[in-house]
Amino acid sequence: MTTRVFLTIDTEFAWRHHAAGLDVETIYARSIEPAGVGLGYQLERLAAHGLKACFFVDPMPALVFGLAPVKRMVETILAAGQEVQLHLHPNWTAARVGDRGAHHGRFQLYEYGRDAQRDLLRGAVELLVAAGAPLPIAFRAGGYAANEDTLRALADLGFVYDSSHNGGEPEESRIALPPAQIAPVAHHLVEVPVTVIEDAPGLWRTFQLCALSGAETAAALDHAVAEDHAAVTIVSHGFELANRLGTRANGVHVRRFDTLCRLLALRTEALPTTHFADRPTLALDRDDRPLGANALRRRLRQAEQLWSNWVGERAG
């Protein structure tokens, strides 16, 4: 049996750029196309390696800046043959142009009750479809900030998949599943958890581009194949290959993305990338276990992270 890979890229306006008082074109440039290594670069690399990716797009900034920026994201992704699904940061609901973030809604989706979450999700779907996306069937909460009410609201609205459970973010990801749950599971709908690895005994680290070294990525993928896992779910962001200011490429993260693409291309028979819209057959309720801790891999990644923080994050 093959292990399905959901290569997911959360695509959103970074709130920090709005809070810095930047205009909408600059926010778009630094959030979506930063330093030449944003959406366009990622789509080109995916195409070069024949990979599928899911872009979870947050349409909520349309409430502040209009639909045009979201339409631009959606059209770019669909034109490249990739899929758009729904992402949502509710803080944009009360934001205002040019106020440096003074006004905002509550930041975490779990801070809202079930009915309010359903209303937020319904409105976000309408915005995303108005921007040109097909009706979404998969969702990820901004910051993984989902709870049981989120999943119930999604089921009410006819969603098929959620991918908000993340055992590496226990304070934010509040779905009632174990932190080490990485296999897809029937839980109100089909929950496709973000994959984690064991960083140290009992501590989990997200399979995210900025969180794992190339060696850890390769080990996690090999582990999934060896153990016949049902799925691997990987996270990245549209702005993750650049520094936080969006002004300069982060060489460490660019190399990690390129390495990930090469690894997946080489392992395509065992680890085929897939779209949620493909509605792939997934073995549910499996007891797949994360890659175990390894002190050497961890120390090497920490050294790489130090270089990334000191050099890759310097503003250009």
N, C-alpha and C positions, 0 to 999 in steps of 0.2 A: 504493500500500500504506500502511495506517495504521501508526503507531508506538504500540505498546502501552505504557501507563504502569502501573508497579507502584508505587503510593503506599503505602509501608510504614511502620508505626509500631511500634517495639520497645516492648513493654509489660511492665514489670518492677518489682520492688521495688528501689529504689536502695540499694545496700550502705551508702552513707554514713549513711543514716538509722538502719539497724541498728547500725552502729558508734558512732553517737551515743547509743545506749541508749534509743531511743524505743520505745514500745509498738506493738503490731501495728496498732492502729487509726490511730495517728498516722503510722506508716510508710506505710500504705495511702493515707491522705489526702495526704501530701506526695509520694508517688511516682506515684499513679494519678489523683488528683483535686486537684492542687495549685492553690490560689488561684483556683478557679473556672474554670481554663483547661486542665484535664486531659482525661481520657477523655470525660466527658459533653459538654464544650464541643466537642471535636474531632468527635465523632460528630454533634452537631447541625449543625456547619458543613458536614461532608461531605454530610449529608442535604439541607441547604438548597441545595447546589450540584449534587446528583445524582451524586456521585462514589463510586467504589468504593475501598476501602482494605484492605490486609492488616495485621492486627494480629498481630505475632509475640509470643506470650505465653510468658513464662518461668514454668513451674509449679514450679520447684525450691524456692522458699520454702515450699511445702506440707510439705516435709520438716521444717521448723522450726515453722511456725505452723498446720499443718493445711490441709485443702483449701478451707475456707470463703473465704479471700481470693481464691484463684484462681478458684473458682466464680463469685464476684461479678464478676470481670473478664470471664470468658467469657460469662456470661449477659448482661451489659450490651452487649457487642460483638455477640453473635448477635441479640439483640432489636432492634438497630439495623440489621440486614440486612448487616452486614459479616462478613468471614471471620476465623477464628482459625487461625494456623499456629504452628509450634513455634520457640521461642527457648530458649537454655539458658546459664546462668551456673553452672559446676560448683562454684564456691566455696561454695554453699549446702549442699553435701552433708554437711559436718561442722560447720555452724553450730549454735549453741545460743541459745535465748531468753535475752535479758538479759545476754549476756556481752560486749557492745560489740565484737563481731567478733574476739574473741581466738581462737576456734576457726573454722577454715574449711578447705575443700578447696582444691586448686590452682585458681587463678583462670582460667587459660587452657585451653581445651579441647585445644589442640595439645600441652599438657604430658602428656597421657595417650596411651598406645598405642592401636592400632586396636581391640583387644578391649575395653579399658576404655572407650573412647569409645562403642563399640556398646552396652555395658551401660548407660552413662549415658544414651544416647539412648533406648534401649528403656524404661528407667525413667521418663524424662521424658514419653515418649508415653503411658505408662500413667497417669501423674498428670494429664496434660492431658485425656485422654479421660474419666477419672474425674471431672474437674471439669465435664464436659458438652460438651466440644468434639468435633466430628467427627474421625475419624482423620486426622492431618495428613499432607500430601504435600509440604510445603515447609518449609525450615529456614533459620534464620540463627544462626550462633554468636554468643554474647555477646562484644562487643568485636571482632567479625569474626575471632575467634581460631580459625580453622579451618585444617586442612592436608589433604594428600592422604589421610591416614588417615580424616579426618572424612568426606570424600566417599565413600570406599570403605565406611565403616560405614553411612552413609545409604543407599547403594545396596543393601547387604546387607538393610536393614530395609524396602526397598520405597519409599523416598522418590522422588519424581519431580524435584523442584527443590531447589537450594540457592541462597542469595543471600548468601554470606559473602565472596566475593571483592571486595576494595576496594583499588584501587591508591593511594588516598589514605592508607592505613594500612599501609605496607609492613612495619613491625615486627611487627604483629599478624596481618595477613591473609597466611597462608603457603601459600595454594593456588598451585600451579605454573602460573600464568598471567601474562602481561605486565601491568604496572601500568596501561597504557592500554586493557586489554581491557574494553570496556563492552557489547559485543554478547553475547547469549546464546550459549552454546557447549556442545556435547556433551563432557562431561569427567567420566567415571564416571556422571553423571546429567546433567540439564540445569542448568548453572550460569548463573544470571541475575545478573551482576555489578552491584554498586552503581555507578551512573553517577558519573563524575568529570569535572571540567573542568581545563584547564591553568591553574594559578595563576601560574606563571612557567615559562620553558622547562625542561621535564623534571621539573617539580613538579606534583603532582596534588592537587586539592581535592575532597573528597566532596560530592556533591549532597545535602547535609543541611540541614535547616531552619536550624540555628544556624550553618552554615558559609557560606552564600551569601546575598548581598543579593537584594532583589526584582529589581533590574536584571540580576544574574547569572542568576537563575532564569529570567527571561523570555528572556534571550539563549540559555541552554542549551536551553530548550524549542524556540525558533525554529530553532536549529541542528539539533536532532534531526529536525524536520519537513523542513527544507530539504535535509538530507542523507539523508532516508528511512531513518532508523535503525530497527532492528528493535524496540528497546525503550528505555525510560527507567526507571530504578529510583531512587526517591527515598527518603531515610531521614528519619525523625523519631523522637521518643520521647514516651511518655505524659507525662513531666514537663518537656518541653523548652520549653514556653511560659511556665514560671515560673522564678524564680531558683533557685539550687542548693539553698537551704534549703526550697523548696516553700511559701514563705509569702507570696509576692507575684508577680503577673503580670509577665513581662518584656515590656514594650510593643513592643520591637523584634521579638521572636520572634512575638508574637501578630500583628502586622501582616504579617510574612512568611508566616505560615500562611494568613491571610485572603487575601493577595495570591496565593499559590500556588493556593488553591481557586478564586479568580476566574479566574486564567489558564487553569487546566485546564477550567473550565466553558465558557469562551469558545472553547477549542480542542478541544472534545470530539469533533468529527468526525475531526480529524487525530491527536488524542492521547487516545484512549479509555482511561479507567482500567479496570483489570481485576483480578479475583481469580485467584490461582493455582488455586483450585478450579474455575474456568472451563476450565482446561486449554487456554488459547488457542493457536492455531497461531502458532509463533514461527519466523522464519527464523534458522537456526543457522549459526554459523561465518562470520558477516559481518565485514567489516573496517571497522566503524563507528569513527570517530575522535572523540575528545572535542572540545568547544569549545576553541578556541585561547586563549592568554593575551591579556589586554588590560589595559594598565597603568592606564588611567583607571578602568575598572570595579573593578580591584583596589584602587586608592587610595580610591575612594568607599566600598567595602565596609569597608576598614580603619577609616575614619572612623566608619562606622556601628557597627562592632564596638566601637570605643573607647567610644562612647556607651552601648552595651548593657552593657559591662563596668562602667562607672562608675556608671550610673544604674539600668539594668534589673536588675542583680544585687544591688542593695542590699536587705538584709532589711527586711521591713515589720514 
